[in-house]
Amino acid sequence: MSSWRTPIYRELGRRLTDVLGSKTASEFDKLGISTVDDLVRHVPRRYISGTGMSDFSTLRVGQDVAVIARVETSKIVTSGAAGRVQATLSDGHGRLSVTLFSKRHHYLQYWQGLLNPGSRGIFIGRVGVFNDTLQLAHPDFVMLDGAQVTRGKNQEKRAAMRRSVQRASLIGLYPATSKLPTWVIADSIQVVLPSITGDTLPDWVVGEAGVLPFEEALTAVHEPVALEQAHHGEARLRFDEAFGIQLAMAARRRDAAGEPATPRPRRADGLLAAFDARLPFTLTAGQTDVGETIFGELAADTPMHRLLQGEVGSGKTLVALRAMLAVVDAGGQAVLLAPTEVLAKQHHRTITGLLGDLGEGRALGAHPDATGVALLTGSRSAAAKRSTLNDIVTGEAGIIIGTHALLSDPVEFFDLGLVVVDEQHRFGVEQRAALAGKATKRPHTLVMTATPIPRSIAMTVFGDLAVSELRQLPAGRAPVQTVFVDTAATPHWVDRAWSRIREEVGQGRQAFVVCPAISAKDADDDAVATVEDVAPALRDGPLEGLRIGVVHGRQQAQDRDEQMAAFVAGDLDVLVATTVIEVGVDVPNASVMVVLDADRFGVSQLHQLRGRIGRGSHAGLCLLLASPGENEDAATRLRALESTTDGFDLAELDLRLRREGDVLGAAQSGGGTLKLLRALDDADVIAHARDLAERVLADPRSATDPLLGDLMAKAEILAAGEWMEKS
């Protein structure tokens, strides 16, 4: 991982291949466990009593279970060359059948020898039914009484599975795999625990945090005598994750605050003032308030680091544009980094349209304070790129909009003063830093997301940024009604959806049809709607005669741009698309959207999609077509979208329904991701860790403490990756 300075971090950083051997380590890799640190922080998902018995009355067919039971009977049954051990387990009231199959008679004899009547064991498997009796077919098991040996096909495996479970009154059941059962994980942890001595935090920090010392916490988690003890141990490990991240973030904030930045104070008579005077509408109170905050930070001699998150259509781009104009007024340049060409070109159209002659640079007849607006993307011709690069390096272009092409070496700025990053969750921390590194002094930074993030997530993922929110929608935005259509229960509504599109087009408006996949080879189910199937089916069927276009991510950039431009211009009635239209597409005339197989999208993604309609004066209608069946989570998501348009509420619901591991991604450098911390459930832990990190960093002892140095190095490995899931 790194060159650790302290013995405990060196021990925790050891690779499992060096400790347990390559064969066992490769199985742990499948669980995302590659170091001793990963292993000891792999905690049981639940505990069962080593002295009690399970209650068979709670078992259900199809359920994966771990039960403690007593063997009542066992016998070998043979049929030709094959055979089985047939055993009956008892919980003191009911009975459960266990069957172990093999063609080798010595295995059958071995298993029967383990399953002595009267002995107890832990049995892990899936509950089935045979002859009206509940059954575990070929379960993994370990006996608690008598010989400490489990089912296995060779002596090496049997030895690895031994575990002295009697030393604890509670037995932990670990997240496991078929080739790495829970007791092998427990045995592996017992191998490394004796070598871990001391604490990963200084004593004075442990005392301030009010958590268990590290060694005590590991004992509490892996060898508890009571559930409360296990919970205290896990609380320490959960705090470790929060504190490490917050300490690294606090260090970043401190370092950034100590770097000089060129102040970019607002001018009263420049480009920004001219732009504001021309606005045909009044800014919302939120836009005004956030704008004033940003202008104040731009005028400071330390760099601004701010996250702007807001509702779909709340006017984040306008806030960013006013900030960029203020920087241009002060002699600097502003760059807007977008994740896709579609979004970059949309921003370019929007910004040049809003600026008018204020964005025409030194063109004849342009406004005296006008600036150039440049677009740089990977698909532009070599000649166009050369011209744009020249405008950037000479300062002719005060505003530059582009994609990852802006990060390449040939791009040089005249005086980069502000970096605006749109859809921040699609960029890693290092990419943001790479762009900022092209400035002579650290530029001010404004990152934006239209996917609202709960505060606890913002503290964890964007802890080095101050957060502003835009919740108020501009006046004149038409309401959007969302309707979930269960196509299995009400199939006639599908035809009604196409009829509704025809009605809207008949009134001069336009529609989106969104599919989860481009073609059949992208879909994991033959029944999934794809752009390549749906578009021709609509042309030849229910929408025959309408002008239908197609947009998706595998098109040539020119073809995609032409289709999008035709839709924006009103030359197409219906656009069949994937989620490439999820952000940035602004067509005020679009009033209806039909999302096919809507249960295959997340809540926030659907909220983004429906934000593409109702952007003008016409009310919007979003029809979510799906047949979720028994998938209650999917039905809950779709009903939630019907009931509210509050993106912040929906983002929190989305996070609760999905596993946070799907939201917090793996670090690019292999440092792993959060294991125990749950940003929503542990908001208080994160807030406490953030406050303590600030205090610890301000303490003179922190500057020379090698433990804190190693902790921050570990956290930086984690934080250097792509935190948010790319969509």
C-alpha positions, 0 to 999 in steps of 0.5 A: 500500500505505502511505506508506513512509518509505524509498526502497526500500520506495517503489520496491517498493510501486509498482503494476505498472500504473504500471511495466508498463502496465495490460494486462500488469499485469492478467495479473500480477493473475491470479498474485496479483502487483500490485506491484514487490515481488510481482514480484521475489519471484516466483521460478522454480519450477525452472531448466534449463541454458542450455547443455545439452539436455533428455532426451526419454526422460523425457517422458510423455504429458499432462505439461506440460514445458519442454525445451531442444532443437535444431531438426533439420528444419522445413517448412510444410505447407498444406491448403486455407486452413489450414496448419502449421509441422511441425518436428522437435526432437532431444535428440541421441538421440530426437526430438520433433515440434512443430506450429504452426497458422495460417490466415495464411501470413505467420505460418507463414513467420515461425515457420519462419524462427525454427525454423532447423535447427541452432538451439536453443530452449526449448519449453513445452507439453503432451506429446501423441502423434500417429502414435505420435510424441511431440508438442508442439502449438502450444507457446510457445517462445524461440530461444536461438541467432540472433534473440531473438524468439518466436512472437507475433501482433504486433510489440508482443508479439514485442518483449515476449517478447525475452530475452537468455538467454545472460547466465546459464548457468541459465534460470529457468522461472517459474510462468506463465499461458497469456497470460503465458509465463515469458520475459515474466515474466523480461523484466518482472523485468529492467525493474524490477531496475535501480531496486531499490538498497539493502536492505530490512533494516539491514546489522546485521540482515542480518549477524545473520541470516546471509543474502545482501544483498537486491540480491545475493539478487535477482541470485542468484534471477533471474540465477543461474550455479549452482543453489546460488547460486539456493538462497541467494538464495531463502533470503534471500527466504524469511527476509524473509517469516518475519522480517517476520511475526515482527517484527510479532508480537514488537511486538504481544507487547511492546505487549500486555505494556505495556498494563495489565489488571485482575488477576482472581485466583482466589477460594478460596470463590467460584463456581469453587470451588462449581462444582469441588466439584460436578463429577461427574468428575475433571479430566484432568492436562492440564486441571488444568495448563492451568487453573493456567497460565491462573489465574496469567496472569489474576491478573497486571496484564498481559493474558493472550494464550493459544491453547488447542488440543486434541483433539476432546473433550479438554475445552477448553470446561470449561477455558474455563468455569473461567477465566470463573468465576474472572473472574466471582469477581473482579468481571468479565465473560467473553464467549465468541465463537463463529463460528456460531449453532449453536455459540453455542447449543450452548455456551449449553446446555452451560454452563448445563447444567454450571452448573445453579443456579450460572448462574441469576443472582439468581433466587429460590433460586439459589446466593448466588454464582450469575451470569447466563448470556446468549446474544446472536445475530443471530436473537434477537427485538428484545425478547430482544436488548434484555433481554440487552443490559440484562443485559450492561451492568448486569453481571447477566450475568457470562457472555455467549455469542454470535456476531458480534452481540457485535461490534456497536456497541450491545453495552456491557459492565459490566466485560469481563475475559476474551474467549474466542474459539472456533474462532479460525481463523474470525475475523480478528485485527481481529474479536478486537481489536474485541471487546477494544476494548469493555473499559475496560482490555484484557481477558485473551484465550483463543482456542481451536481444536479443529483442532490446529495444528503449532507452526510454523503456530502461530508464524506465524499466532498468533505473538502468543499463548502456546500450550497443548495438551490431548492427553489425553481425559477418562476414560470417552470411548468409542473411535471406530473409523474404516473407509474404504469404497471404494464402487467396489471394495466397493459392497455395503458401502453397504447394510451401512452403512445396516444398521449404522445400523438396528442401532444405532438398534435398541439405542436409539442415534442416527446422523449421515449427513454429505453434502458439499453441501446441494443439486445446485446447490451440487455441482460433480458430479451424482454428489455426495451432497446433503442434499436428495437423501439424506434422502428417499432414506433415508426411502423406502429403507434407513432407512424407518420411522426418524425422520430429521431434516435440518440444513444452513446454508441453513435458517431458524435456527428450523427448524435449531434445532428439528431439532437440539434434537429430535436432542439430545432423542432424538426423531430417530434419524438426522440428515442434515447438512452440516458445520454439525455439525462443531464443538460438537454434543454428543449422547452417545447418537450412536454411528455416523456415515456420511460420504458422498463422504468424499474431498471433505473434508480430514483435519482436517475429517473428524477434527472430524466423527467427534468428534461420535460416541463422546462417551458410554459407547457405542463409536463407528463412523465409516464413510467412504464414497468412491470416490477412484479414482486420487486418491492424496492422497484415498486417503492421507487416508482411510487415515490416518484409519483408522490414527490418532485423533491430531489433531495428527498428522493436522493435519500430514498435512493440511497436507502434502497440501494446499497451504499457500496453501489454509490461509494465506488472503489478507489482507483489505486486499490485502497478499498472502499468504506466497509462499515460506515453507512453515510445515512445511518451514521451521520452523527458519527461522521459529524463527530469525526469531522469536528474531532478531525478539525480539533486534532489537526489544530493540536500541535501534537498532530504535526509530529505524530507518525500514527496520524501521518499513516492514518492520513496516508491511508485515507488519501489512498481511499479518497484519491479514487472515484468516490461516486458511482459513474452512471 
